[in-house]
Amino acid sequence: MAGECDSCSSSEELRVWEADTQIGVICMTLCERCADREEMPRLGWGDAARMVLEHCEHRGIDLDEAARLRETEEESWR
């Protein structure tokens, strides 16, 4: 977990949150206020791709496995 909110830079009441983006699932550190308001940081494509890869790495999966998990979850919502 980072030492500050990825959205507003606060250093209080931090938690790690997962978010589904257009290119995959990422995790980020958000303060309670930003999480409650769903104030996610604006990401460029390069940053989003890097964060997806980092998320896969710390979960111990590769991009193909992440894509299959995401597809399975999307199918269960239908």
Residue frames relative to the residue before (quaternion, step in Angstrom):
aa qw qx qy qz dx dy dz
M 1.0000 0.0000 0.0000 0.0000 0.00 0.00 0.00
A 0.4597 -0.6785 0.5068 0.2674 3.53 -1.02 0.87
G 0.5617 -0.6348 0.4299 0.3109 3.56 -1.25 0.37
E 0.7819 0.1874 -0.1392 0.5780 3.57 1.29 0.03
C 0.6432 -0.5275 0.4000 0.3848 3.53 -1.29 0.47
D 0.4480 -0.7028 0.4893 0.2567 3.58 -0.89 0.95
S 0.6852 0.4793 -0.2858 0.4681 3.60 1.21 -0.34
C 0.8456 0.1427 -0.0336 0.5134 3.61 0.72 -1.06
S 0.4638 -0.7159 0.4019 0.3330 3.61 1.33 -0.07
S 0.3586 0.7170 -0.5151 0.3033 3.62 1.19 0.33
S 0.2782 -0.7635 0.5566 0.1730 3.57 -1.14 0.57
E 0.6149 0.5565 -0.3365 0.4460 3.60 1.27 0.23
E 0.8584 0.1008 -0.1064 0.4916 3.55 -1.24 0.72
L 0.2233 0.8076 -0.5066 0.2031 3.56 0.83 1.05
R 0.0325 0.7643 -0.6438 0.0202 3.52 -1.20 0.69
V 0.4506 -0.6477 0.5361 0.3001 3.52 -1.26 0.43
W 0.0868 -0.7923 0.6039 0.0013 3.55 -0.91 1.01
E 0.2925 -0.7092 0.6067 0.2082 3.55 -1.17 0.60
A 0.0441 -0.7840 0.6191 0.0111 3.55 -1.08 0.77
D 0.3282 -0.7230 0.5739 0.2003 3.55 -1.06 0.79
T 0.1128 -0.7958 0.5940 0.0337 3.56 -0.66 1.12
Q 0.7154 -0.4348 0.3181 0.4448 3.56 -1.29 0.01
I 0.7731 0.3416 -0.1945 0.4978 3.60 1.09 -0.55
G 0.7876 -0.2471 0.1413 0.5465 3.59 1.21 0.03
V 0.6304 -0.5361 0.4114 0.3821 3.52 -1.36 0.07
I 0.0762 -0.7728 0.6295 0.0249 3.54 -1.04 0.87
C 0.2256 -0.7236 0.6152 0.2169 3.54 -1.29 0.16
M 0.0203 -0.7923 0.6093 -0.0236 3.52 -1.13 0.68
T 0.4356 -0.6576 0.5452 0.2838 3.52 -1.28 0.39
L 0.0346 0.7916 -0.6071 0.0596 3.56 -0.77 1.09
C 0.4411 -0.6348 0.5531 0.3106 3.54 -1.21 0.55
E 0.6805 -0.4973 0.3402 0.4170 3.58 -1.21 0.41
R 0.6398 0.5472 -0.3318 0.4257 3.59 0.96 -0.87
C 0.6955 0.4574 -0.2779 0.4795 3.60 0.82 -0.96
A 0.6378 0.5238 -0.3309 0.4576 3.59 0.99 -0.78
D 0.6608 0.5075 -0.3093 0.4584 3.59 0.94 -0.88
R 0.7274 0.4086 -0.2219 0.5047 3.57 1.05 -0.78
E 0.3581 -0.7531 0.4637 0.2993 3.56 1.37 -0.07
E 0.3118 0.7392 -0.5195 0.2942 3.55 0.99 0.95
M 0.0311 -0.8158 0.5761 -0.0405 3.52 0.00 1.32
P 0.5427 -0.6142 0.4440 0.3621 3.60 -1.06 0.59
R 0.4650 -0.6334 0.5307 0.3176 3.55 -1.17 0.56
L 0.0933 -0.8112 0.5772 0.0111 3.55 -0.80 1.03
G 0.3760 -0.6669 0.5900 0.2567 3.51 -1.14 0.69
W 0.6954 -0.4781 0.3268 0.4255 3.57 -1.26 0.29
G 0.6529 0.5292 -0.3203 0.4371 3.59 0.94 -0.82
D 0.6682 0.4867 -0.2962 0.4784 3.58 0.94 -0.89
A 0.6465 0.5188 -0.3237 0.4562 3.57 0.96 -0.85
A 0.6507 0.5129 -0.3158 0.4624 3.60 0.94 -0.87
R 0.6439 0.5161 -0.3178 0.4670 3.58 0.95 -0.87
M 0.6798 0.4942 -0.2948 0.4547 3.59 0.91 -0.89
V 0.6071 0.5309 -0.3518 0.4752 3.61 1.09 -0.66
L 0.6641 0.4997 -0.3016 0.4672 3.59 0.91 -0.90
E 0.6522 0.5056 -0.3145 0.4691 3.59 0.96 -0.83
H 0.6372 0.5259 -0.3258 0.4597 3.57 1.01 -0.81
C 0.6394 0.5114 -0.3197 0.4769 3.59 0.96 -0.85
E 0.6579 0.5330 -0.3158 0.4282 3.56 0.88 -0.94
H 0.7386 0.4056 -0.2703 0.4657 3.60 0.74 -0.90
R 0.6304 0.4821 -0.3473 0.4995 3.61 1.24 -0.19
G 0.4511 -0.7194 0.4280 0.3096 3.58 1.27 -0.18
I 0.5946 0.5255 -0.3842 0.4720 3.58 1.10 0.69
D 0.4106 -0.6790 0.5332 0.2933 3.56 -1.26 0.29
L 0.7319 -0.4397 0.2849 0.4358 3.58 -1.28 0.11
D 0.6266 0.5396 -0.3414 0.4468 3.59 1.03 -0.73
E 0.6569 0.4937 -0.3059 0.4808 3.58 0.95 -0.87
A 0.6362 0.5260 -0.3268 0.4602 3.59 0.99 -0.81
A 0.6528 0.5102 -0.3146 0.4633 3.59 0.96 -0.83
R 0.6500 0.5058 -0.3224 0.4666 3.61 0.97 -0.80
L 0.6432 0.5161 -0.3235 0.4640 3.60 0.96 -0.82
R 0.6558 0.5143 -0.3031 0.4621 3.56 0.98 -0.88
E 0.6437 0.5136 -0.3180 0.4699 3.60 0.97 -0.84
T 0.6423 0.5245 -0.3200 0.4582 3.59 0.95 -0.86
E 0.6647 0.4990 -0.3028 0.4664 3.57 0.93 -0.87
E 0.6465 0.5192 -0.3175 0.4601 3.60 0.98 -0.85
E 0.6462 0.5159 -0.3191 0.4630 3.60 1.00 -0.81
S 0.6627 0.5070 -0.3204 0.4485 3.61 1.00 -0.71
W 0.6243 0.5408 -0.3431 0.4472 3.60 1.19 -0.40
R 0.6189 0.5746 -0.3381 0.4154 3.59 1.19 -0.51
